[in-house]
Amino acid sequence: MYDCEQDRYTEFATTPARSSPILRGELRAIHLGDNAGARQLTTLLAWASERGLAASLQQGKLLLQDVDVDQALQINRLFGNALIISCHLRRPGVA
């Protein structure tokens, strides 16, 4: 289980076994309307672009596609203080 408030896992290992597929999905980030948050959203967009992630920014909402669990944790660690971040990750092949 992932505790987003503490940015940590509980009750299982964070390193997937080689045979286990990594979790992937989409991540959404929004700011609360202040200038600092808007700048952080733009910085996150640049961060995602540098890593080749598909991204779209519309009306203060950023959507990143095909984010893996490690990237989601890094985004939360880097931008979680200034942005509201939500993430929906699944194993490949699971609807």
DOLUM-793189 format. One line per field, with one value per atom (N, C-alpha, C, O): residue number from 1; residue in one letter; atom name; x, y, z. Coordinates in pm, whole numbers, plus 32768, in hexadecimal, padded with zeros to 4 digits. Each point is the difference from the previous one (the first is absolute). Layout:
// DOLUM-793189
num: NUM;... .
residu: a;... .
atome: CA;... .
px: X;... .
py: Y;... .
pz: Z;... .
This chain:
// DOLUM-793189
num: 1;1;1;1;2;2;2;2;3;3;3;3;4;4;4;4;5;5;5;5;6;6;6;6;7;7;7;7;8;8;8;8;9;9;9;9;10;10;10;10;11;11;11;11;12;12;12;12;13;13;13;13;14;14;14;14;15;15;15;15;16;16;16;16;17;17;17;17;18;18;18;18;19;19;19;19;20;20;20;20;21;21;21;21;22;22;22;22;23;23;23;23;24;24;24;24;25;25;25;25;26;26;26;26;27;27;27;27;28;28;28;28;29;29;29;29;30;30;30;30;31;31;31;31;32;32;32;32;33;33;33;33;34;34;34;34;35;35;35;35;36;36;36;36;37;37;37;37;38;38;38;38;39;39;39;39;40;40;40;40;41;41;41;41;42;42;42;42;43;43;43;43;44;44;44;44;45;45;45;45;46;46;46;46;47;47;47;47;48;48;48;48;49;49;49;49;50;50;50;50;51;51;51;51;52;52;52;52;53;53;53;53;54;54;54;54;55;55;55;55;56;56;56;56;57;57;57;57;58;58;58;58;59;59;59;59;60;60;60;60;61;61;61;61;62;62;62;62;63;63;63;63;64;64;64;64;65;65;65;65;66;66;66;66;67;67;67;67;68;68;68;68;69;69;69;69;70;70;70;70;71;71;71;71;72;72;72;72;73;73;73;73;74;74;74;74;75;75;75;75;76;76;76;76;77;77;77;77;78;78;78;78;79;79;79;79;80;80;80;80;81;81;81;81;82;82;82;82;83;83;83;83;84;84;84;84;85;85;85;85;86;86;86;86;87;87;87;87;88;88;88;88;89;89;89;89;90;90;90;90;91;91;91;91;92;92;92;92;93;93;93;93;94;94;94;94;95;95;95;95 .
residu: m;m;m;m;y;y;y;y;d;d;d;d;c;c;c;c;e;e;e;e;q;q;q;q;d;d;d;d;r;r;r;r;y;y;y;y;t;t;t;t;e;e;e;e;f;f;f;f;a;a;a;a;t;t;t;t;t;t;t;t;p;p;p;p;a;a;a;a;r;r;r;r;s;s;s;s;s;s;s;s;p;p;p;p;i;i;i;i;l;l;l;l;r;r;r;r;g;g;g;g;e;e;e;e;l;l;l;l;r;r;r;r;a;a;a;a;i;i;i;i;h;h;h;h;l;l;l;l;g;g;g;g;d;d;d;d;n;n;n;n;a;a;a;a;g;g;g;g;a;a;a;a;r;r;r;r;q;q;q;q;l;l;l;l;t;t;t;t;t;t;t;t;l;l;l;l;l;l;l;l;a;a;a;a;w;w;w;w;a;a;a;a;s;s;s;s;e;e;e;e;r;r;r;r;g;g;g;g;l;l;l;l;a;a;a;a;a;a;a;a;s;s;s;s;l;l;l;l;q;q;q;q;q;q;q;q;g;g;g;g;k;k;k;k;l;l;l;l;l;l;l;l;l;l;l;l;q;q;q;q;d;d;d;d;v;v;v;v;d;d;d;d;v;v;v;v;d;d;d;d;q;q;q;q;a;a;a;a;l;l;l;l;q;q;q;q;i;i;i;i;n;n;n;n;r;r;r;r;l;l;l;l;f;f;f;f;g;g;g;g;n;n;n;n;a;a;a;a;l;l;l;l;i;i;i;i;i;i;i;i;s;s;s;s;c;c;c;c;h;h;h;h;l;l;l;l;r;r;r;r;r;r;r;r;p;p;p;p;g;g;g;g;v;v;v;v;a;a;a;a .
atome: N;CA;C;O;N;CA;C;O;N;CA;C;O;N;CA;C;O;N;CA;C;O;N;CA;C;O;N;CA;C;O;N;CA;C;O;N;CA;C;O;N;CA;C;O;N;CA;C;O;N;CA;C;O;N;CA;C;O;N;CA;C;O;N;CA;C;O;N;CA;C;O;N;CA;C;O;N;CA;C;O;N;CA;C;O;N;CA;C;O;N;CA;C;O;N;CA;C;O;N;CA;C;O;N;CA;C;O;N;CA;C;O;N;CA;C;O;N;CA;C;O;N;CA;C;O;N;CA;C;O;N;CA;C;O;N;CA;C;O;N;CA;C;O;N;CA;C;O;N;CA;C;O;N;CA;C;O;N;CA;C;O;N;CA;C;O;N;CA;C;O;N;CA;C;O;N;CA;C;O;N;CA;C;O;N;CA;C;O;N;CA;C;O;N;CA;C;O;N;CA;C;O;N;CA;C;O;N;CA;C;O;N;CA;C;O;N;CA;C;O;N;CA;C;O;N;CA;C;O;N;CA;C;O;N;CA;C;O;N;CA;C;O;N;CA;C;O;N;CA;C;O;N;CA;C;O;N;CA;C;O;N;CA;C;O;N;CA;C;O;N;CA;C;O;N;CA;C;O;N;CA;C;O;N;CA;C;O;N;CA;C;O;N;CA;C;O;N;CA;C;O;N;CA;C;O;N;CA;C;O;N;CA;C;O;N;CA;C;O;N;CA;C;O;N;CA;C;O;N;CA;C;O;N;CA;C;O;N;CA;C;O;N;CA;C;O;N;CA;C;O;N;CA;C;O;N;CA;C;O;N;CA;C;O;N;CA;C;O;N;CA;C;O;N;CA;C;O;N;CA;C;O;N;CA;C;O;N;CA;C;O;N;CA;C;O;N;CA;C;O;N;CA;C;O;N;CA;C;O;N;CA;C;O;N;CA;C;O;N;CA;C;O;N;CA;C;O .
px: 8055;7FAB;8059;806A;7F6B;8050;7FBE;7F89;80C3;7FD2;8030;8074;7F32;8029;8023;804E;7F7A;8021;808F;8042;7FEF;8088;8061;8078;7F53;8051;8051;807A;7F3F;8044;7F9E;7F86;80B4;7FB2;7FF7;8056;7F42;7FF6;7FD1;7FB6;8075;7FD4;802F;7FD3;8085;803B;807D;8016;803B;807E;7FE6;7FA2;80B3;7FF0;8047;7FE7;8071;8048;7FB6;7FF9;7FD1;7FB6;805D;8074;7F57;804C;800E;7FAD;80BA;8018;7F89;7FE5;7FD5;7F90;7F81;7FA1;805D;7F89;8004;8065;7F30;7FFE;7FF3;7FC4;8075;7FFC;7F79;7FC3;8012;7F83;8014;8065;7F38;8005;7F74;7F9D;805E;7F7E;800B;8061;7F38;7FFD;8008;7FD3;8067;800F;7FC7;801B;7F98;7FC6;8038;800E;8010;8032;7FB6;7FEE;7FE9;7FBF;803E;8037;7FBD;802E;7F86;7F92;8082;7F91;7FE8;7FB8;8083;7FE6;8069;7FF9;8067;8068;806F;800D;8042;806B;806C;8035;7FEC;8067;7FD2;8050;7F34;7FCA;7FFE;801F;7FBE;7FFF;808D;8013;8050;808B;802C;8045;7F91;8023;7FBF;803B;7F4D;7FBD;804E;8011;801E;8053;8084;8031;800A;807C;7FE9;8054;7F3C;7FDE;7FED;802B;7F96;7FEF;8088;8013;804C;8087;8045;8042;7FAE;803A;7FCC;804D;7F31;7FC2;8030;801A;7FF2;802E;808E;8020;8036;808A;8007;8060;7F3A;7FFD;7FAA;7FEA;7FE7;7FB4;7F73;7FC4;8004;7F77;7F9E;8017;7F7D;7F96;7FB8;7FDA;8014;7FC5;7FA3;8014;7F84;7FA8;7FDE;7FE5;801E;7FE4;7F8B;8006;7F8D;7F8A;7FC3;7FE3;800B;7FBC;8036;7FB4;80D0;803D;8001;801B;7FC8;8002;805F;7FF8;8062;8063;7FE1;7FE9;8015;7FEB;807C;802A;8011;8074;7FD4;7FBD;806A;7FDD;8077;8073;7F72;8064;806B;8077;7F61;8058;8010;7F9D;80DD;8012;8003;8004;7FF9;7FF4;8078;7FEF;8089;8076;7FF9;8024;7FAE;7FF0;7F96;8011;7F80;7F96;8032;7FE0;8070;8038;8060;8002;804F;805E;7FB5;8025;7F72;7FAF;7FC3;8002;7FC9;7FC4;8067;7FE4;8093;806B;802C;8018;7FF3;8031;7F97;8021;7F61;7F9B;7F87;7FA6;8059;7F8D;7FE0;7F8E;80D3;7FE5;7FB5;7FBD;804F;7FC4;7F88;7FB3;803D;7F97;7FAB;802E;7F58;7FAB;8017;7FE8;8045;8025;7FA9;7FF1;7FD5;7FB9;8033;8028;7FD5;803C;7FAE;7FD1;801D;7FB9;805D;8017;801F;8061;7FC8;7FB9;8068;7FD8;8070;805C;7F9B;805B;7FD6;7F89;80D4;7FDB;7FA1;8011;7F8B;7FA0;7F8B;7FA7;8057;7F91;7FAD;8034;7F4D;7FA9;7FD1;7FB5 .
py: 7F8B;8075;807B;8001;8067;807A;806D;801A;8025;806E;8081;8025;8022;8077;8074;8058;7FAB;806E;7FF5;8066;7F1F;7FEB;7FDC;7FF2;7FFE;7FDC;7F82;7FFF;7F97;7F81;7F8C;8011;7F79;7F85;7FC3;8016;7F9D;7FB2;7F73;7FEE;7FB2;7F75;7FB3;7F8F;80A6;7FB0;8045;8077;7F3D;8034;8060;7FEE;8079;8062;7FD5;8039;7F65;7FD2;7F88;7F97;8078;7F8F;7F8D;8015;7F72;7F8B;8005;803B;7F87;8003;7FCB;8032;7F6D;7FC5;8055;7FEB;8073;8053;807B;8047;7FD3;8079;807C;7FFC;8070;807C;8046;7FF4;8051;804C;8079;8044;7FD5;8072;803B;7FBD;80C3;803F;8094;8031;8016;808F;804C;7FD2;80A4;8057;8089;8034;8003;8085;805D;7FDA;809F;8064;8083;8028;801A;8084;805C;7FD3;80AD;8060;8048;7FF7;8050;8040;808F;804A;7FE0;8085;8069;806F;7F6E;8063;7FF9;7F9C;80CC;8007;7F97;7FC8;801E;7F9B;7F77;7FB5;802A;7F80;7FF5;7F97;80D6;8001;7FEA;7FB8;8085;7FEC;7F6F;7FC7;7FFF;7F75;7FA1;7F9B;8086;7FAF;8005;7F9A;80DB;8010;7FB5;7FC4;8041;7FB7;7F6A;7FB8;8018;7F72;7FD8;7F94;80C1;7FE4;7FF0;7FA5;80B3;7FF6;7F80;7FBD;8022;7F85;7F87;7FA7;8055;7F90;7FF9;7F93;80DF;8004;7FCB;7FB9;8069;7FD0;7F68;7FC3;8000;7F6E;7FBA;7F87;80C6;7FC5;7FD7;7FAF;8088;7FDE;8053;8076;7F4B;8047;8058;7FD1;80AE;805E;8060;8023;8006;8069;805D;7FD5;80AD;8067;8053;803E;7FC1;804D;803E;7FBB;80C7;804B;7FDF;7FE7;801A;7FEA;7F70;7FE6;7FBC;7F72;7FB8;800F;7FA5;7FB6;7F6C;7FCB;7FF3;7F6F;7FC2;8025;7F7C;7FB4;7F71;7FC4;8004;7F77;7FA3;802A;7F57;7F96;801B;7FE8;8049;801A;7F7E;7FBB;8023;7F89;802A;8076;7F27;801C;804F;8057;7F8C;804B;8092;8058;7FC1;808A;8048;8074;7F47;803E;8027;806B;7F3E;8020;8075;8056;7FAE;806F;8083;8067;7F96;8078;802F;8078;7F2C;8026;803F;8062;7F64;8034;808C;8057;7FBE;807F;806F;8074;7F68;8065;7FFA;8052;7F4E;7FEB;8072;800C;8047;8071;8072;804F;7FBA;8071;7FD8;8056;7F28;7FD3;7F93;7FB9;803D;7F8F;7F95;8016;7F76;7F95;7F86;7FD5;7FF5;7F81;7FA4;802C;7F54;7FA0;7F80;7FD2;7FF6;7F82;7FA1;8010;7F8F;7FA2;7F73;7FDB;7FD7;7F74;7FAC;8033;7F4B;7FA4;7FF9;800A;7FE5;7FF2;7F8A;7F96;807E;7F98;7FF7;7FAD;80A8;8001;807C;8070;7F7D;8073;8045;8062 .
pz: 8000;8000;8000;803E;7F7C;7FF9;8054;7FF1;8065;8053;7FC1;800E;7FAB;7FB6;805D;7FDA;809D;805B;8032;8016;7FFB;8031;7F90;8018;7F6D;7F8B;801C;7FF1;8037;801B;7FF0;8005;7FE9;7FFA;808B;8055;7FC1;807A;7FDB;7FA0;80AB;7FF8;7F85;7FEE;7FBF;7F95;7FCC;8018;7FA0;7FCD;7F8D;7FB2;8042;7F94;7F81;7F96;8072;7F8A;7FC6;803F;7F46;7FC7;7FDC;7FDD;802E;7FD5;7F68;7FBB;8011;7F6F;7FB2;7F92;80A1;7FB7;800B;7FB5;80A6;8013;7FA5;7FFD;7FB9;7FAD;8058;806C;7F65;804D;7FEC;7F96;80CE;7FF8;7FA5;8008;7FA2;7FA4;7FF8;801B;7FBF;7FEF;7FE8;7FC8;8065;7FEA;8083;8069;7F8D;8074;7FDB;7F94;80C6;7FEE;806B;8074;7F63;805E;7FE6;7F8C;80DE;7FF5;8069;8064;7F82;8064;8037;7FC8;80A2;8047;7FD5;8043;7F4D;7FCC;801F;7FCD;8087;801D;7F98;7FB9;803E;7F9C;8017;7FA0;80DD;801D;7FD1;7FC7;8050;7FD3;7F69;7FC9;7FF4;7F6D;7FCA;7F9E;80A2;7FD6;8015;7FAC;80C4;801B;7F9A;7FD9;7FFD;7F9A;7F7C;7FBE;801E;7F88;8010;7FA0;80D6;801A;7FF7;7FC9;806A;7FF6;7F6E;7FD7;7FDB;7F71;7FBC;7FAF;8070;7FC8;802F;7FB1;80CE;8039;7FB4;7FDC;800C;7FB9;7F70;7FCC;7FF4;7F75;7FF3;7FA0;80C0;8000;8009;7FD3;8067;8012;7F97;8007;7F98;7F93;8022;7FB8;80B3;8025;7FAD;7FE9;7FEC;7FBA;8066;806B;7F72;805F;7FB8;7F8C;80BD;7FCC;8073;8070;7F73;8063;7FCE;7F96;80B9;7FDB;807D;8061;7F9B;806B;808B;805E;7FAE;8083;802E;8075;7F32;8022;7FA2;7F86;80B4;7FB3;8008;806C;7F21;7FF9;7FC4;7F92;80B5;7FCE;7FEA;8054;7F39;7FDB;800F;7FF3;8029;8006;8068;7FE8;808B;8071;804F;8019;800E;8053;8094;8021;8036;808F;8034;8055;7F79;802E;7FD6;804D;7F38;7FD2;8052;8024;7FFA;804F;808B;8032;800A;8084;7FF8;8058;7F3E;7FF0;7FE9;8039;7F76;7FE8;8083;801D;8030;8080;805D;8045;7FBD;8056;7FD3;8053;7F29;7FCB;7FFE;8016;7FCF;7FE6;8060;7FF6;8063;8056;805F;802D;7FF3;805A;7FBC;8043;7F38;7FB8;7FAA;7FD5;8011;7FA4;8041;8059;7F7B;8026;7F97;7F89;80A2;7FA4;801C;8073;7F22;800C;7F93;7F94;808A;7FA4;7FFF;8069;7F22;7FEF;7FB7;7F88;80C0;7FC7;8006;805E;7F3D;7FF9;7FC5;7FC0;8058;7FBC;7F6E;7FE3;7FC1;7F74;7FEC;803D;7F6F;7FE2;8060;7FED;807B;8060;7FE6;8006;7FDF;7FE3;807B;7FF8 .
